């Protein structure tokens, strides 16, 4: 339970401390909502299910086209971006950002290593995402 409270606190801090991040959630790979900081008018359970489906399709797509393992998905709409990436084997982070997030300062300084990580010596990402690492 403390781990859930910690995740929620870290996710809230990520959203509140970055003007380019408007909302976010952590969901299970099965589509269950774990924690959310979406406005009440948004059905975060529906967002969780869609995020898991999008992530699953992305994983299958990169494997089918022999592009390795899925790192992240960026969905661009007229009014902003949706960023989807793995937190670990069982959790997915979804963030709603402004149309042109500043990825060079603030959010970018904290998110860039996760969006565009340096590969480690065996070709994988040298990170294990934990929201508290943003701060």
C-alpha positions in Angstrom: 0.0 0.0 0.0 2.8 2.4 0.8 4.3 1.7 -2.6 1.0 2.7 -4.2 0.9 5.9 -2.2 4.5 6.6 -3.2 3.8 6.0 -6.9 0.7 8.3 -6.7 2.7 11.0 -4.9 5.6 10.8 -7.4 3.2 10.9 -10.4 1.4 13.9 -8.9 4.7 15.7 -8.4 5.7 14.9 -12.0 2.5 16.4 -13.4 2.5 19.4 -11.1 6.1 20.3 -11.5 6.1 20.2 -15.3 3.9 22.7 -17.1 4.1 20.6 -20.3 2.6 17.5 -18.6 -1.1 17.9 -18.1 -2.0 14.4 -16.7 -0.8 10.9 -16.3 -1.4 7.4 -15.1 0.3 4.2 -14.4 -1.6 1.1 -15.6 -1.0 -2.6 -15.6 -0.1 -4.4 -18.8 -3.5 -6.0 -18.5 -5.2 -2.6 -18.6 -6.0 -2.1 -14.9 -5.6 1.4 -13.5 -2.9 1.5 -10.8 -2.7 5.3 -10.1 -4.0 8.3 -12.0 -3.7 12.1 -12.0 -6.2 12.7 -14.8 -9.0 15.3 -14.4 -12.3 13.8 -13.0 -14.0 14.4 -16.4 -11.7 11.8 -18.0 -12.6 8.1 -17.6 -9.2 6.9 -16.3 -10.3 3.3 -16.3 -11.0 3.6 -20.1 -7.6 5.3 -20.5 -5.9 2.4 -18.7 -7.6 -0.2 -21.0 -6.7 1.8 -24.1 -3.1 2.4 -23.0 -2.6 -1.3 -22.4 -4.1 -2.2 -25.8 -1.9 0.4 -27.6 1.2 -0.8 -25.7 0.5 -4.4 -26.5 -0.1 -3.6 -30.2 3.1 -1.6 -30.3 5.1 -4.5 -28.7 3.7 -6.9 -31.3 4.4 -4.5 -34.1 8.1 -3.9 -33.3 8.6 -7.7 -32.8 6.8 -8.5 -36.1 8.9 -6.0 -38.1 12.1 -7.2 -36.2 12.8 -3.8 -34.5 13.7 -5.3 -31.1 11.8 -4.4 -28.0 9.3 -1.6 -27.7 10.8 1.5 -25.9 8.1 4.1 -26.2 5.0 5.2 -28.2 4.4 8.9 -29.0 0.8 9.7 -30.2 0.4 13.2 -31.6 -3.0 14.9 -31.7 -3.9 18.4 -32.7 -3.8 19.6 -29.1 -0.9 17.6 -27.6 1.0 14.4 -27.2 0.3 11.1 -25.4 3.5 9.4 -24.3 3.4 5.7 -23.5 6.3 3.8 -22.1 7.1 0.8 -19.8 7.8 1.4 -16.2 8.7 -2.2 -15.7 7.5 -5.6 -17.0 4.1 -5.1 -15.5 3.4 -1.4 -15.5 3.0 1.2 -18.2 3.3 5.0 -17.8 1.0 7.2 -19.9 1.4 11.0 -19.9 -0.6 13.7 -21.6 1.5 16.6 -22.7 1.0 20.0 -24.4 1.2 20.1 -28.2 4.9 21.2 -28.1 6.4 20.0 -24.9 9.7 21.6 -24.1 12.0 18.6 -24.1 15.1 20.6 -23.6 14.4 22.0 -20.1 12.3 21.1 -17.1 10.3 18.1 -18.3 12.9 17.3 -20.9 15.8 17.2 -18.5 13.9 14.6 -16.5 12.1 12.8 -19.2 14.7 12.8 -22.0 16.8 10.0 -20.5 13.6 7.9 -20.5 12.3 8.9 -23.9 15.7 8.7 -25.6 18.0 6.6 -23.3 21.6 5.8 -24.1 21.9 2.0 -24.8 23.9 0.0 -22.3 26.8 -2.2 -23.4 24.5 -5.1 -24.4 22.2 -2.9 -26.5 19.4 -2.5 -23.9 18.3 0.6 -22.1 20.5 1.4 -19.1 17.5 2.4 -17.0 14.8 0.9 -14.9 12.1 3.6 -14.7 11.0 4.7 -11.3 9.1 7.9 -11.1 11.1 9.2 -8.1 14.1 9.3 -10.4 12.5 12.3 -12.1 13.1 14.5 -9.1 
